[in-house]
C-alpha cells in the first residue's frame, strides 16, 4: 500500500507519531511515498505567537519557546526523521494548490494520512488517493470534533482520552471511524505529557488501521452528527480551569 503523509512542523508533539511510526511500520506492507510538512496553523508567525501566548500565559510561553529552540538546536524535526529513513519530502505552500495535487496524483498513493495537517482538505485532494484520506484525531468523535481535543477531554474530566483514526470527508471530523484506542488520564498528568503520549499511541493505531484498510478488513463506523460538538482553540480562562484541576500545561 502506497502511503503519503501530510502533517505540520511540530518538534514537540506530532514528532512523537513519526518516531514510532517510522520505527515500527511493516515495510513489506506499507510503502511511504512521501511526507509533506506544513507550517503549523496555516497563519502568520505573529498570529500563532499571539494565540499560543494567550493560551499558555507568559511563563509557560517562555518555557515552551525554550523547548522548541532546544529541539531546533538538536536538529530534531519531522523532516530530519524522514531524511534519516530515506523518505521523500514533498514540499507545499498549500496542500490544496492545484500544482501540489497534481504532484500527489503522480505518486499514485493508495491512501493519504493526515497527522495534525493545518489545512482543511478540499475535494480535489480528498479524491487524489485510491482509497481516500484518513486522519488521526486525538479525541472521541463526534463529541470532540475540532481543535485541541486532548485539552478539552482533560478539561471535561474524561477518565481516558480516545485516539481515533477516521476517514476524511468534506466536513471537518465527520468521516467514518476506522479504529480507536483509549489512553488513561491520571491525576497530575500534564497536557504536554498526554499530547505526546497520544501521538505515540496514534502511530500504533494508524499502523493497525492501514493494515486493515489494505486487507479490506476494517470495520467502518459512520458518525451520527446529530450529537456532534465542535471545540475551537482554548483561551486563557480554559487554561486556568485545567490547571485548577491539577493538570499543568507543560
C-alpha positions as CSV (number, residue, x, y, z in Angstrom):
1,X,0.0,0.0,0.0
2,X,1.4,3.4,-1.0
3,X,1.0,6.0,1.7
4,X,1.5,9.7,1.6
5,X,1.6,11.7,4.9
6,X,0.6,15.4,5.3
7,X,1.5,16.9,8.7
8,X,2.7,20.0,10.4
9,X,6.1,21.1,11.6
10,X,5.9,20.3,15.3
11,X,9.1,19.2,17.0
12,X,7.4,18.7,20.4
13,X,4.3,16.6,20.0
14,X,3.5,15.5,16.4
15,X,7.1,14.3,16.0
16,X,6.4,11.5,18.5
17,X,4.0,10.0,16.0
18,X,6.7,9.7,13.4
19,X,9.3,8.5,15.9
20,X,7.1,5.4,16.5
21,X,5.5,5.0,13.0
22,X,8.8,5.2,11.1
23,X,10.4,2.7,13.5
24,X,7.6,0.2,13.6
25,X,5.6,0.2,10.3
26,X,5.7,-3.1,8.3
27,X,7.9,-2.2,5.3
28,X,6.7,-5.3,3.4
29,X,3.1,-4.0,3.6
30,X,3.3,-0.2,3.6
31,X,5.4,2.0,1.2
32,X,5.8,5.6,2.3
33,X,5.9,7.6,-0.9
34,X,6.3,10.9,0.7
35,X,5.8,13.3,3.7
36,X,4.6,16.9,3.3
37,X,5.5,19.0,6.4
38,X,3.4,22.2,6.5
39,X,3.8,25.3,8.7
40,X,1.6,25.0,11.9
41,X,-1.8,26.7,11.9
42,X,-1.5,27.9,8.3
43,X,-1.3,31.5,9.6
44,X,1.4,34.2,10.2
45,X,4.0,33.5,12.9
46,X,2.8,36.6,14.7
47,X,-0.8,35.3,14.9
48,X,0.5,31.9,16.1
49,X,2.6,33.6,18.8
50,X,-0.4,35.6,20.0
51,X,-2.6,32.6,20.1
52,X,-0.1,30.5,22.0
53,X,0.8,33.3,24.4
54,X,-2.9,33.9,25.2
55,X,-3.4,30.2,26.0
56,X,-0.2,29.4,27.9
57,X,0.5,32.7,29.6
58,X,3.9,34.4,29.8
59,X,5.8,31.9,32.0
60,X,4.7,28.7,30.1
61,X,5.1,30.6,26.8
62,X,8.8,31.1,27.6
63,X,9.2,27.5,28.7
64,X,7.5,26.3,25.5
65,X,9.7,28.5,23.4
66,X,12.8,27.2,25.1
67,X,11.7,23.6,24.3
68,X,11.2,24.4,20.7
69,X,14.5,26.2,20.5
70,X,16.3,23.2,22.1
71,X,14.7,20.8,19.6
72,X,15.8,23.0,16.7
73,X,19.4,23.2,18.1
74,X,19.4,19.4,18.2
75,X,18.1,19.5,14.6
76,X,15.2,17.4,15.7
77,X,12.3,17.6,13.2
78,X,9.9,15.5,11.3
79,X,11.8,16.4,8.1
80,X,15.1,15.2,9.6
81,X,13.5,11.9,10.7
82,X,12.2,11.5,7.1
83,X,15.6,12.1,5.6
84,X,17.2,9.6,8.0
85,X,14.7,7.0,6.9
86,X,15.2,7.9,3.2
87,X,11.5,9.0,2.9
88,X,11.0,11.7,0.2
89,X,9.8,15.2,1.3
90,X,7.1,16.7,-0.8
91,X,7.0,20.5,-0.3
92,X,3.8,22.6,-0.4
93,X,2.8,26.1,0.2
94,X,-0.8,24.9,0.3
95,X,-1.9,21.3,0.0
96,X,-4.9,22.5,-1.9
97,X,-2.8,24.2,-4.6
98,X,-3.6,22.5,-8.0
99,X,0.2,22.0,-8.6
100,X,0.6,20.2,-5.4
101,X,-2.5,18.0,-6.0
102,X,-1.1,17.1,-9.4
103,X,2.2,16.0,-7.9
104,X,0.3,13.9,-5.4
105,X,-1.7,12.2,-8.2
106,X,1.6,11.5,-9.9
107,X,2.7,9.5,-6.9
108,X,-0.3,7.2,-7.2
109,X,-0.9,7.0,-3.4
110,X,-3.4,4.4,-2.2
111,X,-4.1,6.5,0.9
112,X,-3.2,9.9,2.3
113,X,-2.7,10.2,6.0
114,X,-3.3,13.5,7.8
115,X,-1.5,13.9,11.2
116,X,-2.3,17.4,12.5
117,X,-2.4,18.8,9.0
118,X,-3.1,22.5,9.4
119,X,-5.4,22.9,6.3
120,X,-8.8,21.5,5.6
121,X,-8.5,19.2,2.6
122,X,-10.6,20.2,-0.4
123,X,-12.4,17.8,-2.7
124,X,-9.6,17.6,-5.3
125,X,-7.1,16.4,-2.6
126,X,-9.6,14.1,-0.9
127,X,-10.1,12.4,-4.2
128,X,-6.4,12.1,-5.2
129,X,-5.7,8.8,-3.4
130,X,-7.3,5.5,-4.5
131,X,-8.7,4.6,-1.0
132,X,-9.1,8.2,0.1
133,X,-7.7,10.1,3.0
134,X,-7.6,9.2,6.7
135,X,-6.9,11.4,9.7
136,X,-5.5,10.9,13.2
137,X,-7.7,12.7,15.8
138,X,-6.9,12.8,19.5
139,X,-10.5,12.7,20.6
140,X,-13.7,10.8,20.6
141,X,-15.9,11.5,17.6
142,X,-18.3,13.1,17.1
143,X,-18.2,14.5,20.7
144,X,-14.7,16.1,20.4
145,X,-14.6,17.5,16.9
146,X,-12.3,20.4,16.3
147,X,-9.1,21.7,17.8
148,X,-7.1,20.6,20.8
149,X,-9.2,17.5,21.6
150,X,-6.7,16.3,24.2
151,X,-7.2,19.6,26.1
152,X,-11.0,19.5,26.0
153,X,-11.2,15.9,27.1
154,X,-8.9,16.7,30.1
155,X,-10.9,19.8,31.0
156,X,-14.2,17.8,30.9
157,X,-12.6,15.3,33.3
158,X,-12.8,12.3,31.0
159,X,-11.2,9.3,32.7
160,X,-9.4,8.5,29.4
161,X,-8.6,10.0,26.1
162,X,-9.9,8.4,22.9
163,X,-7.5,8.3,20.0
164,X,-9.3,8.0,16.7
165,X,-8.4,7.1,13.1
166,X,-11.2,8.1,10.7
167,X,-11.9,8.7,7.1
168,X,-11.8,12.3,5.9
169,X,-14.8,14.0,4.4
170,X,-15.5,17.5,3.1
171,X,-17.0,18.4,6.5
172,X,-14.3,18.5,9.3
173,X,-14.0,15.5,11.5
174,X,-17.1,13.9,10.0
175,X,-15.9,10.8,8.3
176,X,-16.5,7.2,9.4
177,X,-14.3,5.9,12.3
178,X,-11.9,3.1,11.3
179,X,-10.2,2.5,14.7
180,X,-10.0,3.8,18.2
181,X,-7.7,3.3,21.3
182,X,-8.1,4.6,24.9
183,X,-5.4,6.2,26.9
184,X,-5.9,6.7,30.7
185,X,-5.8,10.2,32.2
186,X,-4.2,10.2,35.7
187,X,-4.0,12.9,38.4
188,X,-1.1,15.2,37.7
189,X,-0.7,14.4,34.1
190,X,0.2,17.5,32.1
191,X,-1.3,18.4,28.8
192,X,2.1,18.1,27.2
193,X,2.6,14.6,28.5
194,X,-0.8,13.4,27.2
195,X,-0.4,15.1,23.8
196,X,2.9,13.4,23.2
197,X,1.6,10.0,24.5
198,X,-1.5,10.3,22.3
199,X,0.7,10.7,19.2
200,X,2.7,7.6,20.2
201,X,-0.5,5.7,20.7
202,X,-1.9,7.1,17.5
203,X,1.1,5.8,15.5
204,X,0.5,2.2,16.5
205,X,-3.2,2.7,15.9
206,X,-2.6,4.1,12.5
207,X,-0.4,1.1,11.6
208,X,-3.2,-1.2,12.6
209,X,-5.8,0.8,10.7
210,X,-3.7,1.0,7.5
211,X,-3.0,-2.8,7.6
212,X,-6.8,-3.4,8.0
213,X,-7.5,-0.9,5.2
214,X,-5.1,-2.7,2.9
215,X,-6.6,-6.1,3.7
216,X,-10.2,-4.8,3.4
217,X,-11.0,-5.9,7.0
218,X,-11.6,-2.6,8.7
219,X,-14.9,-2.0,10.5
220,X,-16.3,1.4,9.4
221,X,-18.5,3.1,11.9
222,X,-20.3,6.1,10.4
223,X,-20.8,9.1,12.6
224,X,-24.1,10.4,13.8
225,X,-23.6,14.1,13.7
226,X,-26.9,14.8,15.4
227,X,-25.0,14.6,18.7
228,X,-21.8,16.3,17.5
229,X,-19.9,19.0,19.3
230,X,-17.2,21.3,17.9
231,X,-14.3,22.8,20.0
232,X,-12.1,25.7,19.0
233,X,-8.6,26.6,20.3
234,X,-8.9,27.2,24.0
235,X,-8.0,30.5,25.7
236,X,-6.6,31.8,28.9
237,X,-9.6,31.1,31.1
238,X,-9.9,27.5,29.9
239,X,-6.1,27.0,30.6
240,X,-6.6,28.3,34.2
241,X,-9.5,25.9,34.7
242,X,-7.4,22.9,33.6
243,X,-4.6,23.9,35.9
244,X,-7.1,24.2,38.8
245,X,-8.0,20.6,38.2
246,X,-4.3,19.6,38.9
247,X,-3.2,19.3,35.3
248,X,-0.3,21.6,34.3
249,X,0.0,22.6,30.7
250,X,3.7,21.7,30.5
